[in-house]
């Protein structure tokens, strides 16, 4: 049996409580990743989007004259 088959067999034989704990840990990790993304990635993108909007308004006002 190759390594992947051995790993799958070990996972299949694992107790249900252990599998549930691993699933819970992965769920918490995904929630924390989503929160971190919202706070640290989306926030700066909103600021950049606001700066672009202001720049477009300034260029629009200056070209009307």
C-alpha positions, 0 to 999 in steps of 0.5 A: 500500500502506498503512503496515501492509502496508509493515511486514509486507512488511519483516518478511517480507523480514527475515533469519531470524537477525534474526527469531530475535534479536528473538524471543529479546529478546522472550522474555527481556523476558517472563521478566524481566517475570515475575520482576519481577512475582513479586518486586515485586507478589506479595510485597506481596500476600502480606503484605496477605493475611497481614494480612487473615488476622490481622485475621479471626482477631482479629475471630473471637476477639473475637466469641466472648467 
